Amino acid sequence: MFRSLFRFVLLIGLFLTLFQGQAQKPREVVIEGKAEFATNYKIRVITFSDYINWDPIETTSEQIARDGSFKLSFQMPTIQLIRLEINSATTELFVVPGLHYQFKLDMDPALFTMFNPADENGFIQLIPSQLDTNDLNYKIGKFEVEYARLLEKYGRDIIWYKSWTHLDSLITELSESFPIRYEPTNYYLSYIYYTVGQLEAFLSSKEPLRIYQKYFDNDYILYNNPAYMNLFNYYFNDYLLVSPRISKETLNKTINENADYLTLFNEVGKDFSLVNERLRELVLIKNLAQMINNEELNQKNITQFLNHIATNTRFPEHQPIAINSLNKAVQFNAGASIPEFSFKYADGSLFHPEELKGQWVYYHFFSTQCVSCIREMTLIQELQKRFEGKVTFVGVAVDPDFSKFLQFRKKYPQFDWNMVHFNDSYAFLRQMEITSLPEYLMMAPDGTLYNRYPPSPEKGLTTHLLRLLTTEKEEGHPLDPHYQR
């Protein structure tokens, strides 16, 4: 009888494993429709690495036809929030694996030509071909509208005066139209539950146990639900450093002195919020990445810990998150490599950055419509004369229309340094987080990143370059492995 029972349990376990595997199997998602305001431009599907790092990933793209029609097809294993992107104009939607979506896309043409329309609250409008009240986007959209209305009504008192009375009033009104309950296997209900939880967590900053027990003390981590992960990111932000239940001595001993990940893992597990091993490891990934560039902690050991998690984790979801977190934390550090790009000159020839190796290179990102960008070029004109042979300046136009760049070159022939067009290198702009103008970055002579946020021509660049070149001359290249301060 015992053997029969054991065999039955084993079969049930096998069935559940197979069922879960089927549930995670990627299925096709199709998005098609018309975007008549953007004919001949590319439309791109952007997914995110995870909802801790939010690294954008271009999943697929398609050129919009002359009549405005487009059709995108890609694979998804779970419900996810994605972004549709045309040039730098965007919209977001939730997609369910296996579904076929039909939309008309529309946008104010004047906003569409801007580098970042979101600065003026300009977004692509999604108009479904048929209204489906059961569609996840319709349901979440309806909730967001009501939630925004109630935040406008009660938010000031909740945020400024930390008023529980007003939060209760918000929840009471919201409950009249939307269910607020814990149901982790329902994406829509979880989105509502954890969205409201973010306000409650804000008011309960002195009662962390209350929030933990209500929102995290369970068997579910909703990796693909942004509302859950937003609450996770808020509650566990720098948790190892701020929790009164985790001593600095523990962190110093395990991270700085002994490089002992297992002891760190066990010690922080004594905190009530980190009893669950899966949740604990996810918190460690987030917090270790936040500790990178913290001068009080051993950076080599932190990197080693994140690599250890990525290699040895028992939780498959954590491997890519650990890798992404480490990469994200160091992507703008001096000495980092930058993503490949394909800029081009006005004559159509490609710009090859490797040809500038051996020189300091200052990149100035601009738009031909950006007045402040053009004003800065008059300063760069003087700087390039002053630092000729020592610093190379490169202007990068990010106008979607290449012809605008050509017109600019004819209009301003006095700007005679390296001038290139970004050539639709949107992936580069996303990864380097270039979202406003003017923007800058500086490359070291060895071709690696020196400074993602160097001073602007109007605010300190001259002094910065003088100090940099003086230091290089007197003490050697600051990025040289043998360099000593």
C-alpha positions as CSV (number, residue, x, y, z in Angstrom):
1,M,0.0,0.0,0.0
2,F,2.8,2.3,0.9
3,R,4.5,1.7,-2.5
4,S,1.2,2.4,-4.3
5,L,0.8,5.6,-2.4
6,F,4.4,6.6,-3.1
7,R,3.9,5.8,-6.9
8,F,0.6,7.9,-6.9
9,V,2.4,10.9,-5.3
10,L,5.2,10.5,-7.8
11,L,2.9,10.5,-10.7
12,I,1.0,13.5,-9.4
13,G,4.4,15.3,-9.0
14,L,5.3,14.4,-12.6
15,F,2.0,15.5,-13.9
16,L,2.3,18.9,-12.2
17,T,5.9,19.3,-13.5
18,L,4.7,18.5,-17.0
19,F,1.7,20.8,-16.6
20,Q,3.9,23.7,-15.4
21,G,6.2,23.1,-18.3
22,Q,3.3,23.3,-20.8
23,A,2.1,26.5,-19.1
24,Q,5.5,28.1,-19.6
25,K,5.9,27.0,-23.2
26,P,6.2,30.0,-25.5
27,R,3.2,30.7,-27.7
28,E,2.8,33.1,-30.7
29,V,1.5,36.6,-30.2
30,V,0.3,38.5,-33.3
31,I,-0.2,42.3,-33.3
32,E,-1.4,43.8,-36.6
33,G,-3.2,46.9,-37.7
34,K,-2.6,50.3,-39.2
35,A,-0.4,53.3,-38.3
36,E,-1.0,55.7,-41.1
37,F,0.9,58.6,-39.4
38,A,4.1,56.5,-39.6
39,T,4.2,54.9,-43.1
40,N,7.6,53.5,-44.1
41,Y,9.0,53.8,-40.6
42,K,9.9,50.7,-38.5
43,I,7.6,49.5,-35.7
44,R,9.4,47.6,-33.0
45,V,8.3,45.3,-30.1
46,I,10.3,46.0,-26.9
47,T,10.2,43.6,-24.1
48,F,12.0,43.9,-20.7
49,S,14.7,41.6,-19.3
50,D,12.9,41.6,-16.0
51,Y,11.0,44.0,-13.8
52,I,13.9,44.7,-11.5
53,N,16.3,46.0,-14.1
54,W,13.8,47.0,-16.8
55,D,16.4,46.5,-19.5
56,P,14.7,47.1,-22.9
57,I,15.1,44.3,-25.5
58,E,14.1,44.6,-29.1
59,T,12.2,41.4,-29.8
60,T,11.0,41.9,-33.3
61,S,10.4,44.7,-35.8
62,E,8.6,45.3,-39.1
63,Q,8.5,48.2,-41.6
64,I,5.1,49.9,-41.8
65,A,3.8,49.6,-45.4
66,R,2.9,52.6,-47.6
67,D,-0.8,52.1,-46.7
68,G,0.1,52.1,-43.0
69,S,-0.4,48.4,-42.4
70,F,1.9,46.3,-40.2
71,K,2.0,42.8,-38.7
72,L,4.2,41.7,-35.9
73,S,4.6,38.1,-34.7
74,F,6.7,36.9,-31.8
75,Q,6.8,34.2,-29.0
76,M,5.9,34.8,-25.4
77,P,5.9,32.2,-22.5
78,T,3.8,34.3,-20.1
79,I,1.6,37.4,-19.9
80,Q,4.0,40.4,-20.2
81,L,4.0,44.1,-20.5
82,I,5.5,45.2,-23.8
83,R,6.3,48.4,-25.5
84,L,5.5,49.3,-29.1
85,E,7.9,51.8,-30.5
86,I,8.0,53.8,-33.7
87,N,11.1,56.1,-33.8
88,S,11.1,57.2,-30.2
89,A,7.3,57.4,-29.8
90,T,5.9,54.6,-27.7
91,T,2.9,52.9,-26.2
92,E,2.6,50.0,-23.8
93,L,0.2,47.0,-23.6
94,F,-0.1,43.7,-21.9
95,V,0.0,40.7,-24.2
96,V,-1.3,37.2,-23.5
97,P,0.5,34.3,-25.2
98,G,-1.6,32.8,-28.0
99,L,-3.7,35.9,-28.7
100,H,-4.1,37.9,-31.9
101,Y,-4.4,41.7,-31.4
102,Q,-5.7,44.2,-34.0
103,F,-5.2,47.9,-33.4
104,K,-5.2,51.2,-35.2
105,L,-2.3,53.4,-34.0
106,D,-2.6,57.1,-34.0
107,M,-0.5,60.1,-32.9
108,D,-0.2,63.9,-33.3
109,P,2.2,64.3,-36.2
110,A,3.9,67.3,-34.6
111,L,4.7,65.2,-31.5
112,F,5.8,62.2,-33.6
113,T,8.6,64.2,-35.1
114,M,10.1,65.1,-31.7
115,F,13.1,63.2,-30.3
116,N,11.2,62.2,-27.1
117,P,7.4,62.9,-27.4
118,A,6.9,61.6,-23.9
119,D,8.4,64.9,-22.6
120,E,5.3,66.6,-23.9
121,N,3.0,63.8,-22.8
122,G,2.9,62.5,-26.4
123,F,2.2,58.8,-26.7
124,I,1.0,56.5,-29.5
125,Q,-2.8,55.9,-29.1
126,L,-4.0,52.3,-29.3
127,I,-7.4,51.9,-30.8
128,P,-8.7,48.3,-30.8
129,S,-10.6,47.2,-33.9
130,Q,-13.3,45.7,-31.7
131,L,-14.1,46.5,-28.1
132,D,-13.6,43.5,-25.9
133,T,-14.4,44.1,-22.2
134,N,-12.7,40.9,-21.3
135,D,-9.4,42.0,-22.8
136,L,-6.7,42.4,-20.1
137,N,-5.7,45.8,-21.5
138,Y,-9.3,47.1,-21.3
139,K,-9.7,45.9,-17.8
140,I,-6.4,47.2,-16.5
141,G,-6.9,50.4,-18.4
142,K,-10.3,50.9,-16.8
143,F,-8.8,50.3,-13.4
144,E,-6.0,52.7,-14.0
145,V,-8.4,55.5,-15.0
146,E,-10.4,55.1,-11.8
147,Y,-7.3,54.7,-9.7
148,A,-5.8,57.9,-11.1
149,R,-9.1,59.7,-10.4
150,L,-9.0,58.6,-6.8
151,L,-5.3,59.5,-6.4
152,E,-6.1,63.0,-7.5
153,K,-8.9,63.1,-4.9
154,Y,-7.1,61.5,-2.0
155,G,-3.4,61.3,-3.0
156,R,-2.3,64.6,-1.5
157,D,-3.5,63.7,2.0
158,I,-2.2,60.1,1.7
159,I,1.3,61.2,0.5
160,W,1.8,64.5,2.4
161,Y,0.0,63.7,5.6
162,K,0.3,59.9,5.6
163,S,-3.4,59.7,6.2
164,W,-4.8,56.2,6.7
165,T,-8.3,57.6,6.8
166,H,-7.9,58.9,3.2
167,L,-6.3,55.6,2.1
168,D,-9.3,53.8,3.5
169,S,-11.6,56.1,1.7
170,L,-9.7,55.5,-1.6
171,I,-9.9,51.7,-1.1
172,T,-13.6,51.8,-0.2
173,E,-14.5,53.8,-3.4
174,L,-12.2,51.6,-5.5
175,S,-13.8,48.5,-4.1
176,E,-17.2,49.6,-5.4
177,S,-16.0,49.0,-9.0
178,F,-13.0,46.7,-8.7
179,P,-12.2,43.6,-6.6
180,I,-9.3,44.1,-4.3
181,R,-8.3,40.7,-3.1
182,Y,-5.3,38.3,-3.0
183,E,-5.5,35.9,-5.9
184,P,-2.0,35.2,-7.1
185,T,-2.9,33.1,-10.1
186,N,-5.1,35.8,-11.6
187,Y,-2.9,38.4,-13.3
188,Y,-5.6,41.1,-13.4
189,L,-6.6,40.8,-9.7
190,S,-2.9,40.6,-8.7
191,Y,-2.3,43.8,-10.6
192,I,-5.0,45.6,-8.6
193,Y,-4.0,44.1,-5.3
194,Y,-0.3,45.0,-5.5
195,T,-1.0,48.4,-7.0
196,V,-3.0,49.4,-3.9
197,G,-0.3,47.7,-1.8
198,Q,2.2,50.2,-2.9
199,L,0.3,53.0,-1.2
200,E,-0.2,50.9,1.9
201,A,3.6,50.1,2.0
202,F,4.3,53.8,1.8
203,L,2.2,54.5,4.9
204,S,3.5,51.4,6.7
205,S,7.2,52.3,6.6
206,K,7.4,51.8,10.4
207,E,5.5,48.5,10.2
208,P,7.4,46.4,7.7
209,L,6.1,43.1,9.3
210,R,2.6,44.1,8.4
211,I,3.4,44.6,4.7
212,Y,5.5,41.5,4.6
213,Q,2.8,39.3,6.0
214,K,0.1,40.8,3.8
215,Y,2.0,40.9,0.5
216,F,5.0,38.6,0.5
217,D,4.5,35.9,3.1
218,N,3.3,33.3,0.6
219,D,4.5,30.8,-2.0
220,Y,4.2,33.2,-5.0
221,I,6.7,35.6,-6.6
222,L,5.0,37.2,-9.5
223,Y,8.0,37.9,-11.7
224,N,6.0,39.0,-14.7
225,N,3.5,41.3,-13.0
226,P,4.9,44.9,-12.8
227,A,2.6,45.8,-9.9
228,Y,4.0,43.0,-7.7
229,M,7.6,43.8,-8.8
230,N,7.1,47.6,-8.2
231,L,6.0,46.8,-4.6
232,F,9.0,44.4,-4.3
233,N,11.4,47.0,-5.5
234,Y,10.0,49.6,-3.1
235,Y,9.9,47.4,0.0
236,F,13.3,45.7,-0.6
237,N,15.2,48.7,-1.8
238,D,18.6,48.7,-0.1
239,Y,17.1,46.3,2.4
240,L,20.3,44.7,3.6
241,L,21.7,48.1,4.4
242,V,18.7,49.6,6.1
243,S,17.1,46.7,7.9
244,P,17.7,46.9,11.7
245,R,17.7,43.1,11.8
246,I,20.8,42.8,9.7
247,S,23.9,44.1,11.3
248,K,26.7,46.0,9.6
249,E,29.1,43.5,11.3
250,T,27.4,40.6,9.4
251,L,27.8,42.4,6.1
252,N,31.4,43.4,6.8
253,K,32.4,39.9,7.9
254,T,30.6,38.0,5.1
255,I,31.3,40.4,2.2
256,N,34.5,42.2,3.1
257,E,36.5,39.8,5.2
258,N,35.5,36.2,4.4
259,A,33.8,36.5,1.0
260,D,31.4,33.9,2.3
261,Y,28.1,33.9,0.3
262,L,26.6,30.9,2.1
263,T,27.0,32.5,5.5
264,L,25.6,35.7,4.2
265,F,22.6,33.9,2.8
266,N,22.0,32.1,6.1
267,E,22.5,35.1,8.3
268,V,20.2,37.5,6.5
269,G,17.6,34.7,6.5
270,K,17.1,35.4,10.2
271,D,15.2,38.6,9.2
272,F,11.5,37.9,9.1
273,S,11.1,39.3,5.6
274,L,13.8,36.9,4.2
275,V,12.7,33.6,5.6
276,N,11.5,32.3,2.3
277,E,14.6,31.2,0.4
278,R,13.4,32.0,-3.1
279,L,12.4,35.5,-2.0
280,R,15.7,35.9,0.0
281,E,17.8,35.1,-3.0
282,L,15.9,37.5,-5.2
283,V,16.4,40.2,-2.6
284,L,20.1,39.4,-2.4
285,I,20.4,39.8,-6.2
286,K,18.7,43.2,-6.1
287,N,20.7,44.4,-3.1
288,L,24.1,43.1,-4.1
289,A,23.7,44.9,-7.4
290,Q,22.8,48.1,-5.5
291,M,26.0,47.7,-3.5
292,I,28.2,47.9,-6.6
293,N,30.2,51.1,-6.5
294,N,29.7,51.3,-2.7
295,E,33.3,52.1,-1.6
296,E,32.7,50.6,1.9
297,L,32.1,47.1,0.4
298,N,34.5,44.8,-1.4
299,Q,33.5,45.1,-5.1
300,K,35.3,41.9,-6.2
301,N,33.4,39.8,-3.6
302,I,30.0,41.3,-4.6
303,T,30.6,40.5,-8.2
304,Q,31.7,37.0,-7.2
305,F,28.4,36.6,-5.2
306,L,26.3,37.6,-8.1
307,N,28.2,35.3,-10.4
308,H,27.7,32.5,-7.9
309,I,24.0,33.0,-7.8
310,A,23.8,33.0,-11.6
311,T,25.7,29.8,-11.8
312,N,24.3,27.9,-8.8
313,T,20.7,29.1,-8.2
314,R,18.0,26.5,-7.8
315,F,15.4,28.9,-9.2
316,P,15.6,29.2,-13.0
317,E,14.0,32.7,-13.0
318,H,16.9,34.1,-11.0
319,Q,19.8,33.2,-13.3
320,P,19.0,35.9,-16.0
321,I,18.0,38.4,-13.3
322,A,21.4,38.0,-11.6
323,I,23.3,38.4,-14.9
324,N,21.1,41.4,-15.9
325,S,21.6,43.0,-12.5
326,L,25.3,42.7,-12.6
327,N,25.5,44.0,-16.1
328,K,23.2,46.9,-15.4
329,A,25.1,47.9,-12.3
330,V,28.4,48.3,-14.1
331,Q,27.3,49.3,-17.6
332,F,28.3,53.0,-17.1
333,N,31.4,52.3,-15.1
334,A,34.7,53.7,-16.5
335,G,36.3,51.0,-18.6
336,A,33.0,49.5,-19.7
337,S,32.4,48.6,-23.4
338,I,29.5,50.3,-25.1
339,P,26.9,48.7,-27.5
340,E,27.6,48.5,-31.2
341,F,26.1,51.3,-33.3
342,S,26.0,52.3,-37.0
343,F,26.3,56.1,-37.3
344,K,26.8,57.6,-40.8
345,Y,28.1,60.8,-42.4
346,A,26.1,63.1,-44.6
347,D,27.6,61.4,-47.7
348,G,26.2,58.1,-46.6
349,S,29.5,56.5,-45.5
350,L,29.6,54.8,-42.2
351,F,31.3,56.3,-39.1
352,H,33.9,53.8,-37.6
353,P,34.6,54.6,-34.0
354,E,37.6,52.3,-33.9
355,E,39.4,54.8,-36.1
356,L,39.3,57.3,-33.2
357,K,41.1,54.9,-30.8
358,G,44.1,56.6,-29.1
359,Q,42.1,59.8,-28.6
360,W,39.7,61.1,-26.1
361,V,36.3,61.3,-27.8
362,Y,33.5,63.5,-26.6
363,Y,30.1,62.6,-28.1
364,H,27.4,65.4,-28.3
365,F,23.9,64.1,-29.1
366,F,21.6,66.7,-30.6
367,S,18.5,67.3,-32.7
368,T,18.3,69.8,-35.5
369,Q,15.2,71.2,-33.7
370,C,17.0,71.6,-30.4
371,V,17.9,75.3,-29.9
372,S,20.0,74.7,-26.8
373,C,21.9,71.9,-28.6
374,I,22.9,74.3,-31.5
375,R,23.9,77.0,-29.0
376,E,26.3,74.5,-27.4
377,M,27.9,73.8,-30.7
378,T,29.3,77.4,-30.8
379,L,31.2,76.5,-27.6
380,I,32.3,73.1,-29.0
381,Q,33.6,75.1,-32.1
382,E,36.1,76.8,-29.7
383,L,36.9,73.7,-27.7
384,Q,37.8,71.7,-30.7
385,K,40.3,74.4,-31.7
386,R,41.7,74.6,-28.2
387,F,42.1,70.8,-27.7
388,E,42.9,69.9,-31.3
389,G,45.0,66.7,-31.4
390,K,44.0,65.8,-27.8
391,V,40.2,65.5,-27.8
392,T,38.0,64.6,-30.8
393,F,34.4,65.9,-30.8
394,V,31.6,64.0,-32.5
395,G,28.2,65.5,-33.0
396,V,25.4,62.9,-33.4
397,A,22.1,64.0,-34.8
398,V,19.1,61.9,-33.6
399,D,16.5,63.2,-36.0
400,P,14.5,60.3,-37.5
401,D,14.5,62.0,-40.9
402,F,18.0,61.8,-42.4
403,S,17.2,64.7,-44.8
404,K,16.9,67.1,-41.8
405,F,20.5,66.2,-40.9
406,L,21.6,67.0,-44.5
407,Q,19.8,70.3,-44.4
408,F,21.4,71.1,-41.1
409,R,24.9,70.4,-42.5
410,K,24.3,72.9,-45.3
411,K,22.9,75.5,-43.0
412,Y,25.8,75.3,-40.5
413,P,29.0,74.6,-42.4
414,Q,31.0,76.2,-39.6
415,F,30.4,73.2,-37.4
416,D,33.1,71.3,-39.2
417,W,34.1,68.6,-36.8
418,N,32.9,65.0,-37.0
419,M,29.1,65.3,-37.7
420,V,27.1,62.1,-38.1
421,H,23.6,60.8,-38.1
422,F,22.6,58.1,-35.6
423,N,21.2,56.0,-38.5
424,D,18.3,54.6,-36.6
425,S,20.5,53.1,-33.9
426,Y,17.6,53.1,-31.4
427,A,18.9,50.1,-29.6
428,F,22.1,52.1,-28.8
429,L,20.0,55.1,-27.5
430,R,17.9,52.8,-25.3
431,Q,20.9,50.9,-23.8
432,M,22.8,54.1,-23.2
433,E,19.7,55.7,-21.7
434,I,19.8,58.7,-24.0
435,T,16.3,60.1,-23.6
436,S,16.7,63.9,-23.5
437,L,18.7,66.4,-25.4
438,P,21.4,67.5,-25.4
439,E,23.2,64.4,-24.1
440,Y,26.9,63.6,-23.9
441,L,29.3,60.7,-23.3
442,M,33.0,60.5,-23.3
443,M,35.2,57.6,-24.5
444,A,38.8,56.9,-23.4
445,P,41.7,56.5,-25.8
446,D,41.4,52.7,-25.5
447,G,37.9,52.8,-26.9
448,T,36.1,52.1,-23.6
449,L,33.6,54.3,-21.8
450,Y,35.3,56.9,-19.6
451,N,32.2,58.9,-18.5
452,R,28.6,58.4,-19.4
453,Y,27.7,61.8,-17.9
454,P,30.6,64.2,-18.6
455,P,30.0,68.0,-18.1
456,S,28.2,69.9,-20.8
457,P,30.0,72.5,-22.9
458,E,28.2,75.2,-21.0
459,K,28.9,73.8,-17.5
460,G,32.4,72.8,-16.8
461,L,33.6,70.8,-19.8
462,T,36.7,73.1,-20.3
463,T,37.9,72.6,-16.7
464,H,37.1,68.9,-16.9
465,L,39.2,68.4,-20.0
466,L,42.1,70.5,-18.7
467,R,42.3,68.4,-15.5
468,L,41.9,65.2,-17.5
469,L,44.7,66.0,-19.9
470,T,47.0,67.3,-17.1
471,T,46.5,64.1,-15.1
472,E,47.1,62.0,-18.1
473,K,50.4,63.8,-18.9
474,E,51.7,63.8,-15.4
475,E,50.6,60.4,-14.1
476,G,49.6,58.3,-17.1
477,H,46.3,57.2,-18.5
478,P,43.7,57.0,-15.6
479,L,42.3,53.8,-17.1
480,D,45.7,52.1,-17.5
481,P,45.9,49.0,-15.2
482,H,49.3,50.3,-13.9
483,Y,47.9,53.8,-13.2
484,Q,48.2,55.0,-9.6
485,R,46.7,58.0,-8.1
